[in-house]
Amino acid sequence: MKKAYIGDAVYIDFDGFGIVLTTEDGYQTTNRIVLEPEVLSAFERWVVELKEEELQN
């Protein structure tokens, strides 16, 4: 997949190993976060827990 804009100046890409999130100001990348597979799994679990918590409220 190629780099895609997901909103709020955030782009998503895949480097062959992890998900790469960047923020850009129109000229350059200003921040870069790489979600390695283990981190992505932890994030996905957190989202599931958040959704379950929201359903309870």
N, CA, C, O and CB atoms as a CASP TS submission, in Angstrom:
PFRMAT TS
TARGET T0000
AUTHOR 0000-0000-0000
METHOD Language model
MODEL 1
PARENT N/A
ATOM      1  N   MET     1       0.848  -1.182   0.000  1.00  0.00           N
ATOM      2  CA  MET     1       0.000   0.000   0.000  1.00  0.00           C
ATOM      3  C   MET     1       0.886   1.235   0.000  1.00  0.00           C
ATOM      4  O   MET     1       2.019   1.215   0.481  1.00  0.00           O
ATOM      5  CB  MET     1      -0.961   0.004   1.220  1.00  0.00           C
ATOM      6  N   LYS     2       0.343   2.297  -0.548  1.00  0.00           N
ATOM      7  CA  LYS     2       1.113   3.529  -0.531  1.00  0.00           C
ATOM      8  C   LYS     2       0.642   4.424   0.615  1.00  0.00           C
ATOM      9  O   LYS     2      -0.441   4.234   1.169  1.00  0.00           O
ATOM     10  CB  LYS     2       0.991   4.264  -1.880  1.00  0.00           C
ATOM     11  N   LYS     3       1.449   5.365   0.942  1.00  0.00           N
ATOM     12  CA  LYS     3       1.172   6.306   2.015  1.00  0.00           C
ATOM     13  C   LYS     3      -0.186   6.957   1.802  1.00  0.00           C
ATOM     14  O   LYS     3      -0.537   7.334   0.684  1.00  0.00           O
ATOM     15  CB  LYS     3       2.274   7.373   2.101  1.00  0.00           C
ATOM     16  N   ALA     4      -0.957   7.086   2.898  1.00  0.00           N
ATOM     17  CA  ALA     4      -2.300   7.654   2.802  1.00  0.00           C
ATOM     18  C   ALA     4      -2.523   8.672   3.908  1.00  0.00           C
ATOM     19  O   ALA     4      -2.005   8.531   5.016  1.00  0.00           O
ATOM     20  CB  ALA     4      -3.366   6.548   2.873  1.00  0.00           C
ATOM     21  N   TYR     5      -3.293   9.689   3.594  1.00  0.00           N
ATOM     22  CA  TYR     5      -3.687  10.707   4.568  1.00  0.00           C
ATOM     23  C   TYR     5      -4.885  10.181   5.338  1.00  0.00           C
ATOM     24  O   TYR     5      -5.864   9.746   4.731  1.00  0.00           O
ATOM     25  CB  TYR     5      -4.018  12.072   3.874  1.00  0.00           C
ATOM     26  N   ILE     6      -4.827  10.213   6.689  1.00  0.00           N
ATOM     27  CA  ILE     6      -5.958   9.724   7.479  1.00  0.00           C
ATOM     28  C   ILE     6      -6.651  10.824   8.276  1.00  0.00           C
ATOM     29  O   ILE     6      -7.622  10.557   8.983  1.00  0.00           O
ATOM     30  CB  ILE     6      -5.492   8.645   8.420  1.00  0.00           C
ATOM     31  N   GLY     7      -6.161  12.059   8.168  1.00  0.00           N
ATOM     32  CA  GLY     7      -6.815  13.188   8.823  1.00  0.00           C
ATOM     33  C   GLY     7      -5.940  13.853   9.867  1.00  0.00           C
ATOM     34  O   GLY     7      -4.986  13.260  10.370  1.00  0.00           O
ATOM     35  N   ASP     8      -6.283  15.102  10.187  1.00  0.00           N
ATOM     36  CA  ASP     8      -5.576  15.875  11.213  1.00  0.00           C
ATOM     37  C   ASP     8      -4.063  15.921  10.991  1.00  0.00           C
ATOM     38  O   ASP     8      -3.293  15.824  11.946  1.00  0.00           O
ATOM     39  CB  ASP     8      -5.864  15.293  12.577  1.00  0.00           C
ATOM     40  N   ALA     9      -3.636  16.069   9.731  1.00  0.00           N
ATOM     41  CA  ALA     9      -2.222  16.159   9.339  1.00  0.00           C
ATOM     42  C   ALA     9      -1.459  14.861   9.581  1.00  0.00           C
ATOM     43  O   ALA     9      -0.229  14.868   9.638  1.00  0.00           O
ATOM     44  CB  ALA     9      -1.547  17.285  10.095  1.00  0.00           C
ATOM     45  N   VAL    10      -2.182  13.741   9.724  1.00  0.00           N
ATOM     46  CA  VAL    10      -1.559  12.443   9.975  1.00  0.00           C
ATOM     47  C   VAL    10      -1.611  11.587   8.716  1.00  0.00           C
ATOM     48  O   VAL    10      -2.640  11.490   8.047  1.00  0.00           O
ATOM     49  CB  VAL    10      -2.254  11.720  11.150  1.00  0.00           C
ATOM     50  N   TYR    11      -0.468  10.966   8.412  1.00  0.00           N
ATOM     51  CA  TYR    11      -0.349  10.048   7.287  1.00  0.00           C
ATOM     52  C   TYR    11       0.001   8.667   7.822  1.00  0.00           C
ATOM     53  O   TYR    11       0.619   8.538   8.878  1.00  0.00           O
ATOM     54  CB  TYR    11       0.721  10.539   6.267  1.00  0.00           C
ATOM     55  N   ILE    12      -0.401   7.632   7.080  1.00  0.00           N
ATOM     56  CA  ILE    12      -0.098   6.260   7.475  1.00  0.00           C
ATOM     57  C   ILE    12       0.592   5.557   6.316  1.00  0.00           C
ATOM     58  O   ILE    12       0.262   5.775   5.151  1.00  0.00           O
ATOM     59  CB  ILE    12      -1.388   5.499   7.898  1.00  0.00           C
ATOM     60  N   ASP    13       1.551   4.713   6.656  1.00  0.00           N
ATOM     61  CA  ASP    13       2.314   3.983   5.649  1.00  0.00           C
ATOM     62  C   ASP    13       2.750   2.656   6.264  1.00  0.00           C
ATOM     63  O   ASP    13       2.593   2.443   7.466  1.00  0.00           O
ATOM     64  CB  ASP    13       3.551   4.815   5.149  1.00  0.00           C
ATOM     65  N   PHE    14       3.288   1.782   5.452  1.00  0.00           N
ATOM     66  CA  PHE    14       3.822   0.503   5.906  1.00  0.00           C
ATOM     67  C   PHE    14       5.233   0.376   5.357  1.00  0.00           C
ATOM     68  O   PHE    14       5.448   0.508   4.153  1.00  0.00           O
ATOM     69  CB  PHE    14       2.921  -0.700   5.447  1.00  0.00           C
ATOM     70  N   ASP    15       6.199   0.121   6.238  1.00  0.00           N
ATOM     71  CA  ASP    15       7.600   0.051   5.810  1.00  0.00           C
ATOM     72  C   ASP    15       8.095  -1.373   5.574  1.00  0.00           C
ATOM     73  O   ASP    15       9.298  -1.602   5.448  1.00  0.00           O
ATOM     74  CB  ASP    15       8.473   0.711   6.838  1.00  0.00           C
ATOM     75  N   GLY    16       7.175  -2.322   5.513  1.00  0.00           N
ATOM     76  CA  GLY    16       7.551  -3.717   5.337  1.00  0.00           C
ATOM     77  C   GLY    16       7.643  -4.471   6.647  1.00  0.00           C
ATOM     78  O   GLY    16       7.725  -5.699   6.652  1.00  0.00           O
ATOM     79  N   PHE    17       7.631  -3.754   7.758  1.00  0.00           N
ATOM     80  CA  PHE    17       7.696  -4.364   9.084  1.00  0.00           C
ATOM     81  C   PHE    17       6.622  -3.823  10.006  1.00  0.00           C
ATOM     82  O   PHE    17       5.923  -4.590  10.668  1.00  0.00           O
ATOM     83  CB  PHE    17       9.059  -4.139   9.700  1.00  0.00           C
ATOM     84  N   GLY    18       6.489  -2.508  10.054  1.00  0.00           N
ATOM     85  CA  GLY    18       5.540  -1.885  10.968  1.00  0.00           C
ATOM     86  C   GLY    18       4.726  -0.806  10.287  1.00  0.00           C
ATOM     87  O   GLY    18       5.027  -0.377   9.173  1.00  0.00           O
ATOM     88  N   ILE    19       3.694  -0.381  10.981  1.00  0.00           N
ATOM     89  CA  ILE    19       2.863   0.729  10.528  1.00  0.00           C
ATOM     90  C   ILE    19       3.586   2.021  10.899  1.00  0.00           C
ATOM     91  O   ILE    19       4.008   2.194  12.042  1.00  0.00           O
ATOM     92  CB  ILE    19       1.420   0.671  11.163  1.00  0.00           C
ATOM     93  N   VAL    20       3.726   2.915   9.946  1.00  0.00           N
ATOM     94  CA  VAL    20       4.419   4.181  10.176  1.00  0.00           C
ATOM     95  C   VAL    20       3.400   5.310  10.138  1.00  0.00           C
ATOM     96  O   VAL    20       2.730   5.523   9.128  1.00  0.00           O
ATOM     97  CB  VAL    20       5.544   4.411   9.119  1.00  0.00           C
ATOM     98  N   LEU    21       3.291   6.030  11.250  1.00  0.00           N
ATOM     99  CA  LEU    21       2.442   7.214  11.331  1.00  0.00           C
ATOM    100  C   LEU    21       3.343   8.439  11.316  1.00  0.00           C
ATOM    101  O   LEU    21       4.333   8.495  12.046  1.00  0.00           O
ATOM    102  CB  LEU    21       1.540   7.189  12.613  1.00  0.00           C
ATOM    103  N   THR    22       3.005   9.415  10.490  1.00  0.00           N
ATOM    104  CA  THR    22       3.766  10.659  10.466  1.00  0.00           C
ATOM    105  C   THR    22       2.808  11.838  10.515  1.00  0.00           C
ATOM    106  O   THR    22       1.654  11.747  10.097  1.00  0.00           O
ATOM    107  CB  THR    22       4.663  10.736   9.208  1.00  0.00           C
ATOM    108  N   THR    23       3.313  12.936  11.032  1.00  0.00           N
ATOM    109  CA  THR    23       2.607  14.202  10.892  1.00  0.00           C
ATOM    110  C   THR    23       3.462  15.069   9.989  1.00  0.00           C
ATOM    111  O   THR    23       4.692  15.013  10.017  1.00  0.00           O
ATOM    112  CB  THR    23       2.338  14.895  12.288  1.00  0.00           C
ATOM    113  N   GLU    24       2.780  15.868   9.191  1.00  0.00           N
ATOM    114  CA  GLU    24       3.489  16.699   8.225  1.00  0.00           C
ATOM    115  C   GLU    24       2.883  18.093   8.207  1.00  0.00           C
ATOM    116  O   GLU    24       1.683  18.269   8.418  1.00  0.00           O
ATOM    117  CB  GLU    24       3.444  16.070   6.818  1.00  0.00           C
ATOM    118  N   ASP    25       3.731  19.073   7.952  1.00  0.00           N
ATOM    119  CA  ASP    25       3.279  20.465   7.930  1.00  0.00           C
ATOM    120  C   ASP    25       3.115  21.007   6.509  1.00  0.00           C
ATOM    121  O   ASP    25       2.998  22.216   6.313  1.00  0.00           O
ATOM    122  CB  ASP    25       4.256  21.335   8.696  1.00  0.00           C
ATOM    123  N   GLY    26       3.108  20.122   5.532  1.00  0.00           N
ATOM    124  CA  GLY    26       2.991  20.543   4.142  1.00  0.00           C
ATOM    125  C   GLY    26       4.327  20.646   3.433  1.00  0.00           C
ATOM    126  O   GLY    26       4.384  20.702   2.204  1.00  0.00           O
ATOM    127  N   TYR    27       5.395  20.672   4.204  1.00  0.00           N
ATOM    128  CA  TYR    27       6.737  20.776   3.633  1.00  0.00           C
ATOM    129  C   TYR    27       7.617  19.592   4.012  1.00  0.00           C
ATOM    130  O   TYR    27       8.446  19.139   3.222  1.00  0.00           O
ATOM    131  CB  TYR    27       7.394  22.064   4.083  1.00  0.00           C
ATOM    132  N   GLN    28       7.425  19.100   5.228  1.00  0.00           N
ATOM    133  CA  GLN    28       8.287  18.034   5.718  1.00  0.00           C
ATOM    134  C   GLN    28       7.575  17.219   6.792  1.00  0.00           C
ATOM    135  O   GLN    28       6.562  17.640   7.350  1.00  0.00           O
ATOM    136  CB  GLN    28       9.595  18.612   6.267  1.00  0.00           C
ATOM    137  N   THR    29       8.128  16.050   7.062  1.00  0.00           N
ATOM    138  CA  THR    29       7.635  15.227   8.161  1.00  0.00           C
ATOM    139  C   THR    29       8.092  15.867   9.460  1.00  0.00           C
ATOM    140  O   THR    29       9.275  16.162   9.630  1.00  0.00           O
ATOM    141  CB  THR    29       8.141  13.748   8.047  1.00  0.00           C
ATOM    142  N   THR    30       7.157  16.082  10.375  1.00  0.00           N
ATOM    143  CA  THR    30       7.500  16.720  11.644  1.00  0.00           C
ATOM    144  C   THR    30       7.574  15.726  12.799  1.00  0.00           C
ATOM    145  O   THR    30       8.247  15.985  13.796  1.00  0.00           O
ATOM    146  CB  THR    30       6.488  17.796  11.967  1.00  0.00           C
ATOM    147  N   ASN    31       6.891  14.599  12.674  1.00  0.00           N
ATOM    148  CA  ASN    31       6.931  13.545  13.691  1.00  0.00           C
ATOM    149  C   ASN    31       6.784  12.198  13.003  1.00  0.00           C
ATOM    150  O   ASN    31       6.137  12.087  11.962  1.00  0.00           O
ATOM    151  CB  ASN    31       5.813  13.746  14.763  1.00  0.00           C
ATOM    152  N   ARG    32       7.393  11.172  13.597  1.00  0.00           N
ATOM    153  CA  ARG    32       7.315   9.825  13.014  1.00  0.00           C
ATOM    154  C   ARG    32       7.204   8.811  14.141  1.00  0.00           C
ATOM    155  O   ARG    32       8.011   8.810  15.070  1.00  0.00           O
ATOM    156  CB  ARG    32       8.560   9.520  12.114  1.00  0.00           C
ATOM    157  N   ILE    33       6.199   7.947  14.052  1.00  0.00           N
ATOM    158  CA  ILE    33       5.998   6.861  15.013  1.00  0.00           C
ATOM    159  C   ILE    33       5.892   5.567  14.222  1.00  0.00           C
ATOM    160  O   ILE    33       5.114   5.476  13.272  1.00  0.00           O
ATOM    161  CB  ILE    33       4.717   7.096  15.902  1.00  0.00           C
ATOM    162  N   VAL    34       6.674   4.567  14.612  1.00  0.00           N
ATOM    163  CA  VAL    34       6.592   3.258  13.969  1.00  0.00           C
ATOM    164  C   VAL    34       5.945   2.291  14.953  1.00  0.00           C
ATOM    165  O   VAL    34       6.457   2.064  16.049  1.00  0.00           O
ATOM    166  CB  VAL    34       8.010   2.747  13.519  1.00  0.00           C
ATOM    167  N   LEU    35       4.808   1.726  14.544  1.00  0.00           N
ATOM    168  CA  LEU    35       4.121   0.736  15.366  1.00  0.00           C
ATOM    169  C   LEU    35       4.575  -0.647  14.908  1.00  0.00           C
ATOM    170  O   LEU    35       4.089  -1.177  13.910  1.00  0.00           O
ATOM    171  CB  LEU    35       2.559   0.887  15.264  1.00  0.00           C
ATOM    172  N   GLU    36       5.516  -1.219  15.656  1.00  0.00           N
ATOM    173  CA  GLU    36       5.977  -2.567  15.356  1.00  0.00           C
ATOM    174  C   GLU    36       4.831  -3.536  15.629  1.00  0.00           C
ATOM    175  O   GLU    36       3.884  -3.172  16.327  1.00  0.00           O
ATOM    176  CB  GLU    36       7.242  -2.935  16.199  1.00  0.00           C
ATOM    177  N   PRO    37       4.886  -4.758  15.103  1.00  0.00           N
ATOM    178  CA  PRO    37       3.764  -5.687  15.252  1.00  0.00           C
ATOM    179  C   PRO    37       3.263  -5.854  16.690  1.00  0.00           C
ATOM    180  O   PRO    37       2.054  -5.890  16.917  1.00  0.00           O
ATOM    181  CB  PRO    37       4.161  -7.023  14.722  1.00  0.00           C
ATOM    182  N   GLU    38       4.167  -5.954  17.654  1.00  0.00           N
ATOM    183  CA  GLU    38       3.753  -6.119  19.049  1.00  0.00           C
ATOM    184  C   GLU    38       3.025  -4.881  19.564  1.00  0.00           C
ATOM    185  O   GLU    38       2.051  -4.990  20.309  1.00  0.00           O
ATOM    186  CB  GLU    38       4.969  -6.415  19.933  1.00  0.00           C
ATOM    187  N   VAL    39       3.494  -3.724  19.168  1.00  0.00           N
ATOM    188  CA  VAL    39       2.871  -2.472  19.599  1.00  0.00           C
ATOM    189  C   VAL    39       1.511  -2.309  18.935  1.00  0.00           C
ATOM    190  O   VAL    39       0.557  -1.862  19.571  1.00  0.00           O
ATOM    191  CB  VAL    39       3.778  -1.267  19.270  1.00  0.00           C
ATOM    192  N   LEU    40       1.420  -2.667  17.666  1.00  0.00           N
ATOM    193  CA  LEU    40       0.143  -2.604  16.965  1.00  0.00           C
ATOM    194  C   LEU    40      -0.869  -3.526  17.630  1.00  0.00           C
ATOM    195  O   LEU    40      -2.031  -3.149  17.786  1.00  0.00           O
ATOM    196  CB  LEU    40       0.319  -2.978  15.482  1.00  0.00           C
ATOM    197  N   SER    41      -0.457  -4.719  18.023  1.00  0.00           N
ATOM    198  CA  SER    41      -1.355  -5.645  18.718  1.00  0.00           C
ATOM    199  C   SER    41      -1.827  -5.062  20.042  1.00  0.00           C
ATOM    200  O   SER    41      -3.002  -5.182  20.388  1.00  0.00           O
ATOM    201  CB  SER    41      -0.660  -6.988  18.957  1.00  0.00           C
ATOM    202  N   ALA    42      -0.935  -4.441  20.777  1.00  0.00           N
ATOM    203  CA  ALA    42      -1.308  -3.809  22.044  1.00  0.00           C
ATOM    204  C   ALA    42      -2.293  -2.671  21.806  1.00  0.00           C
ATOM    205  O   ALA    42      -3.243  -2.505  22.572  1.00  0.00           O
ATOM    206  CB  ALA    42      -0.058  -3.286  22.778  1.00  0.00           C
ATOM    207  N   PHE    43      -2.080  -1.896  20.765  1.00  0.00           N
ATOM    208  CA  PHE    43      -2.992  -0.800  20.421  1.00  0.00           C
ATOM    209  C   PHE    43      -4.372  -1.354  20.074  1.00  0.00           C
ATOM    210  O   PHE    43      -5.389  -0.825  20.522  1.00  0.00           O
ATOM    211  CB  PHE    43      -2.432   0.030  19.237  1.00  0.00           C
ATOM    212  N   GLU    44      -4.403  -2.423  19.273  1.00  0.00           N
ATOM    213  CA  GLU    44      -5.679  -3.028  18.894  1.00  0.00           C
ATOM    214  C   GLU    44      -6.429  -3.548  20.120  1.00  0.00           C
ATOM    215  O   GLU    44      -7.647  -3.391  20.207  1.00  0.00           O
ATOM    216  CB  GLU    44      -5.452  -4.169  17.893  1.00  0.00           C
ATOM    217  N   ARG    45      -5.713  -4.169  21.074  1.00  0.00           N
ATOM    218  CA  ARG    45      -6.355  -4.634  22.315  1.00  0.00           C
ATOM    219  C   ARG    45      -6.920  -3.461  23.095  1.00  0.00           C
ATOM    220  O   ARG    45      -8.012  -3.558  23.654  1.00  0.00           O
ATOM    221  CB  ARG    45      -5.355  -5.416  23.189  1.00  0.00           C
ATOM    222  N   TRP    46      -6.190  -2.355  23.141  1.00  0.00           N
ATOM    223  CA  TRP    46      -6.637  -1.166  23.854  1.00  0.00           C
ATOM    224  C   TRP    46      -7.926  -0.629  23.235  1.00  0.00           C
ATOM    225  O   TRP    46      -8.840  -0.231  23.958  1.00  0.00           O
ATOM    226  CB  TRP    46      -5.541  -0.084  23.840  1.00  0.00           C
ATOM    227  N   VAL    47      -8.006  -0.616  21.910  1.00  0.00           N
ATOM    228  CA  VAL    47      -9.208  -0.136  21.223  1.00  0.00           C
ATOM    229  C   VAL    47     -10.396  -1.034  21.554  1.00  0.00           C
ATOM    230  O   VAL    47     -11.495  -0.535  21.795  1.00  0.00           O
ATOM    231  CB  VAL    47      -8.981  -0.086  19.693  1.00  0.00           C
ATOM    232  N   VAL    48     -10.192  -2.349  21.570  1.00  0.00           N
ATOM    233  CA  VAL    48     -11.269  -3.281  21.923  1.00  0.00           C
ATOM    234  C   VAL    48     -11.755  -2.996  23.340  1.00  0.00           C
ATOM    235  O   VAL    48     -12.961  -2.930  23.579  1.00  0.00           O
ATOM    236  CB  VAL    48     -10.790  -4.754  21.800  1.00  0.00           C
ATOM    237  N   GLU    49     -10.834  -2.828  24.277  1.00  0.00           N
ATOM    238  CA  GLU    49     -11.202  -2.530  25.661  1.00  0.00           C
ATOM    239  C   GLU    49     -11.955  -1.211  25.753  1.00  0.00           C
ATOM    240  O   GLU    49     -12.927  -1.103  26.501  1.00  0.00           O
ATOM    241  CB  GLU    49      -9.956  -2.486  26.551  1.00  0.00           C
ATOM    242  N   LEU    50     -11.521  -0.223  25.013  1.00  0.00           N
ATOM    243  CA  LEU    50     -12.195   1.071  25.009  1.00  0.00           C
ATOM    244  C   LEU    50     -13.630   0.925  24.524  1.00  0.00           C
ATOM    245  O   LEU    50     -14.549   1.476  25.130  1.00  0.00           O
ATOM    246  CB  LEU    50     -11.436   2.073  24.130  1.00  0.00           C
ATOM    247  N   LYS    51     -13.830   0.190  23.439  1.00  0.00           N
ATOM    248  CA  LYS    51     -15.175  -0.015  22.901  1.00  0.00           C
ATOM    249  C   LYS    51     -16.055  -0.754  23.898  1.00  0.00           C
ATOM    250  O   LYS    51     -17.225  -0.411  24.062  1.00  0.00           O
ATOM    251  CB  LYS    51     -15.113  -0.789  21.583  1.00  0.00           C
ATOM    252  N   GLU    52     -15.504  -1.767  24.566  1.00  0.00           N
ATOM    253  CA  GLU    52     -16.265  -2.507  25.571  1.00  0.00           C
ATOM    254  C   GLU    52     -16.653  -1.599  26.727  1.00  0.00           C
ATOM    255  O   GLU    52     -17.776  -1.667  27.227  1.00  0.00           O
ATOM    256  CB  GLU    52     -15.457  -3.704  26.087  1.00  0.00           C
ATOM    257  N   GLU    53     -15.733  -0.758  27.148  1.00  0.00           N
ATOM    258  CA  GLU    53     -16.000   0.181  28.233  1.00  0.00           C
ATOM    259  C   GLU    53     -17.084   1.175  27.834  1.00  0.00           C
ATOM    260  O   GLU    53     -17.963   1.495  28.634  1.00  0.00           O
ATOM    261  CB  GLU    53     -14.719   0.925  28.626  1.00  0.00           C
ATOM    262  N   GLU    54     -17.023   1.659  26.606  1.00  0.00           N
ATOM    263  CA  GLU    54     -18.025   2.612  26.120  1.00  0.00           C
ATOM    264  C   GLU    54     -19.410   1.977  26.081  1.00  0.00           C
ATOM    265  O   GLU    54     -20.401   2.650  26.366  1.00  0.00           O
ATOM    266  CB  GLU    54     -17.643   3.128  24.726  1.00  0.00           C
ATOM    267  N   LEU    55     -19.498   0.699  25.734  1.00  0.00           N
ATOM    268  CA  LEU    55     -20.785   0.008  25.694  1.00  0.00           C
ATOM    269  C   LEU    55     -21.389  -0.126  27.083  1.00  0.00           C
ATOM    270  O   LEU    55     -22.611  -0.156  27.228  1.00  0.00           O
ATOM    271  CB  LEU    55     -20.627  -1.369  25.064  1.00  0.00           C
ATOM    272  N   GLN    56     -20.546  -0.206  28.104  1.00  0.00           N
ATOM    273  CA  GLN    56     -21.018  -0.340  29.477  1.00  0.00           C
ATOM    274  C   GLN    56     -21.545   0.976  30.028  1.00  0.00           C
ATOM    275  O   GLN    56     -22.325   0.977  30.981  1.00  0.00           O
ATOM    276  CB  GLN    56     -19.905  -0.857  30.361  1.00  0.00           C
ATOM    277  N   ASN    57     -21.142   2.068  29.457  1.00  0.00           N
ATOM    278  CA  ASN    57     -21.559   3.391  29.968  1.00  0.00           C
ATOM    279  C   ASN    57     -22.740   3.911  29.256  1.00  0.00           C
ATOM    280  O   ASN    57     -23.213   5.006  29.562  1.00  0.00           O
ATOM    281  CB  ASN    57     -20.453   4.386  29.858  1.00  0.00           C
TER
END
